Amino acid sequence: MNKVLIVDDNKVIRLMLSEMLKKIDDVEIVGECESAIEARSFLSKNEVDILLLDVEMPGMTGLELLKLLPVKPATILITAKTGYAIEAFELNVIDYLVKPISIARVMLAIEKAKELLTMKNAQLNEVNTDQIFIRDNKVIRKILLKDIFWLEAKGDYVKIKTAESQYIIHSTLKNMEEKLPASEFVRIHRGYLIPVSKIDYIEDGVAFIMATPLPVSETYKNDLLKKLQLI
């Protein structure tokens, strides 16, 4: 199920889009926001696959919001004007809907977004690597996966802890989870992603790595137990 967020300062437009989306298979509306500022807060706390985003909004425009997002959902812009095509292209926007909007155009845009998400997931499943590259200030640095002890969410940033150091990168834990091999890394908490091989032991809902206690939440407990292959 693809999670959709609707962002538009016009309540009537939000209602109309919501009714249209209810007629489309494999989508779930997870929220509605009346401003880009509200949407930024929502996106920092919730996972969204597809973003229906109005361009012209008071306080902050949709395009300004996109530029601030470290991880961008598949985005469909909604606008009453036609002068944003170049900037939308530069931000990798999926489609560009001009008001008044028909259900046929919404359905076509959503299908484009779903196709892109399917392709991305397929590419991620094919990834087989033993390293990642991160931007560390002005340096692009290689980190071997075997050196990672854990990854910790820090708002719009992620801390990567290794044996020798730690690095803060502008990303989300969800984005890192998608990039790292699922066979080796497991989410144990909304704030922690860890390599299974680095776990020393688990006791009373806490995983220990190098004597450091990391919380295991009930939400992710079953996924962790599956990865452990308990005997």
Buried (B, 14 or more C-beta within 10 A) or exposed (E): EBBBBBBBBBEEBBEBBBEBBEEBEEBEBBBBBBBBBBBBEBBEEEEBBBBBBBBBBEEBBBBBBBEEBBBBBBBBBBBEEEEBEEBBEEBEBBBBBEBEBEBEBBBBBBBBBBEBBEEEEEEBEEEEEEEBEBEBEEEEEEBEBEBBBBBBBEEBBBBBBBEEEEBBBEBBBBBBBBEBBBEBBBBBBBBBBBBBEBBEEBEEEEBBBEEEEBEBBEEBBEEBEEBEEEE
